Amino acid sequence: MEIKNKNFSHKTFSDWGFLKHGVSQESILGPLLFLLCINDLSKTINGSPILFRGDTSIIFTNSNTQDFKNDI
């Protein structure tokens, strides 16, 4: 996976590794586990999640810098 950082001009690549956990893409269990996890997301975080299909964005806002850092 390529890791980009806009503060640096060079690119970094992560190392290959073996997955120890996961669910097969052909499995009926994958979508079920995804729905169970994503439905409770808004109850477990301090930010405002925006959910669309498989993409999730979380918006954090706070006028106090220290509280903002703690929320993230």
Secondary structure, DSSP 8 states (H G I E B T S, - for coil): -EE--TTSSS-EE-------S---TT-SHHHHHHHHHHHTHHHH-SSEEEEETTEEEEE---SSHHHHHHH-
